[in-house]
Amino acid sequence: MLTSMRAVMLQPPPGFLEERRRLGHDLRDEVWDGELHMVPPPALLHQKLSTKLVVFLAPIVAARGFELIHEAGLYESERNYRVPDVTVYDAKHESPRGIDGHAILAIEILSPSDESREKLPFFAKLGVTEVWLVEPDTRTVEVYVLRGDRYFAVAPDPNGATRAPALGIALETLDGPKLQLTAGDVSTAI
């Protein structure tokens, strides 16, 4: 049995998509320029790391007057949206379906064979200010900042910390492995 593969279904059988919706299997689905990407549920480590990021970020985001959400759609249109693991955004971009257009920060926890890196052009098109790609096993993080219409990687400083400017957070991989997040005088290792 294959455990990791891409599957392309040119024409879903009648009722297939409605059945996915009814059973709640479509919560992480994305549509890329009219093409449905059915994303499997993340592994437990992925979910735990995502939850810890939300807990750390929530008061920082609130203090800046922004919103924070876990696994919500970031929409250009009904035929083109992605679902980052964590999104920070201004409430003026909320809609009943999710977040329309711009976000301040999109965080993707990497999974084997996922499409996180392929989402960067879409995020840039929407003007997402900053993107973090977090590797859950090693706790390494890549921070990308939007300049113009493309992302540029933020290099670690001489002490090994990567400064994520959108929220003023320093990220550093520690032995363990752990990801240390520091915002002002608040710090945690997850």
Secondary structure by P-SEA (a helix, b strand, c coil): cccbbbbbbcccccaaaaaaaaacccccbbbccccccccccccaaaaaaaaaaaaaaaaaaaaacccccccccccccccbbbbccbbbbbccccccccccccccbbbbbcccccccccaaaaaaaacccbbbbbbccccbbbbbbbcccbbbbbbbccccbbbbcccbbbbbbccccbbbbbcccccccc
